[in-house]
């Protein structure tokens, strides 16, 4: 059996683009990932203004409200999957992109 690698499939949201996907499509994809045994974890993220940044520096901790980076494009959700190779991760990313009507960024975890 080949070695499996975990990949982050990041859902990219672009401010101003419509949100036309059906939650049921994402739910069906999630169910299929679980059934295939590749699902590790996943979820949607609350809107960017709900984020905070915690920074430890020289023994001090600073907490600021809002996202670390202000951007029109940001990660709005993700899946962590475990598959044999990047090509398989990209195939699942294509299906995820169709399900959620968003671009999907594929990144392997550092082994």
C-alpha positions in Angstrom: 0.0 0.0 0.0 1.3 3.4 -0.9 2.1 6.1 1.7 -0.7 8.6 2.3 -0.2 12.3 2.6 -2.5 14.9 4.1 -3.5 17.9 2.0 -5.3 21.1 3.0 -8.0 22.0 0.4 -8.5 25.7 1.2 -11.8 27.3 0.0 -10.9 30.8 -1.4 -13.6 33.5 -1.1 -13.3 36.7 -3.2 -15.2 39.7 -1.9 -17.9 40.7 -4.3 -18.4 37.3 -5.9 -21.8 35.7 -5.5 -22.4 32.9 -3.0 -24.5 30.6 -5.3 -23.5 27.2 -4.0 -26.0 24.9 -2.4 -25.0 23.7 1.1 -26.4 20.3 0.2 -23.7 19.9 -2.5 -21.0 20.5 0.1 -22.7 18.1 2.5 -22.8 15.4 -0.2 -19.1 15.9 -0.9 -18.3 15.6 2.8 -20.3 12.4 3.0 -18.5 11.0 0.0 -15.1 11.9 1.5 -16.0 10.1 4.8 -17.3 7.1 2.9 -14.0 6.9 0.9 -12.0 7.1 4.0 -10.1 10.3 3.0 -11.8 12.8 5.3 -9.6 14.0 8.2 -11.3 17.3 9.1 -13.1 20.2 7.5 -15.2 23.2 8.1 -16.3 26.7 7.1 -14.9 29.8 8.8 -16.9 32.8 10.1 -16.5 36.1 8.3 -13.0 37.8 8.5 -14.0 40.6 10.9 -14.6 37.9 13.6 -10.9 36.9 13.5 -8.3 38.1 16.0 -4.5 37.9 15.9 -2.4 36.8 18.9 1.3 37.6 18.8 3.9 36.6 21.4 7.1 38.7 21.3 9.8 39.0 23.9 7.6 37.7 26.7 4.7 40.0 25.9 1.4 39.0 24.2 -0.5 41.3 22.0 -4.1 40.5 20.9 -5.6 42.6 18.1 -9.1 42.4 16.6 -9.6 41.6 12.9 -7.7 39.5 10.4 -3.9 39.5 10.2 -4.0 40.5 6.5 -6.6 42.7 4.9 -7.4 41.3 1.5 -10.2 40.8 -1.0 -9.3 37.1 -1.2 -9.2 34.9 1.9 -9.7 31.4 3.1 -13.4 30.9 3.9 -13.3 27.2 4.7 -11.2 24.0 4.3 -11.0 20.3 4.1 -8.1 18.2 5.3 -7.9 15.0 3.4 -5.5 12.1 3.3 -4.8 10.6 -0.2 -1.8 8.9 -1.9 -0.6 11.8 -4.1 -1.1 15.4 -5.2 -3.0 14.4 -8.4 -5.7 12.7 -6.3 -5.8 15.7 -4.0 -6.3 17.9 -7.1 -9.1 15.6 -8.3 -10.9 16.1 -5.0 -10.2 19.8 -5.1 -12.0 20.0 -8.5 -15.0 18.3 -7.0 -14.9 20.6 -4.0 -14.7 23.6 -6.3 -17.8 22.5 -8.1 -19.6 21.8 -4.8 -18.9 25.1 -3.2 -18.5 27.3 -6.4 -15.2 28.7 -5.2 -11.5 28.2 -6.1 -9.7 25.6 -4.1 -6.0 25.9 -3.1 -4.3 22.5 -2.6 -1.4 22.4 -0.1 0.4 19.4 1.2 1.2 19.2 4.9 4.9 19.3 5.8 5.8 15.8 6.6 
